[in-house]
């Protein structure tokens, strides 16, 4: 067991501080049971990151594809404004 008195001698011998240290150790050892998200990452952030990843991945696959010669000549770069039209 770790001895906190070695790091913070001011906590040694004071009942309230020693109780607080014990409770904080006990709390840090328990499993998290609060509301999600645990790490503070909101669903809109996850959605946005997934969308950006999907766009990057699609563009990478388009760039690396050896087919679609004529389509690649016509569509030089990604234009997300066509997404709403296509849907």
Protein Blocks (a to p, Z undefined) as FASTA:
>chain_A
ZZfklmmmmlgopaklmmmmmmmmmmmmpccfbdcdfklpafklmmmmmmmmmmmmmmmm
mmmpcghklmmmmmmbacfklmmmmZZ
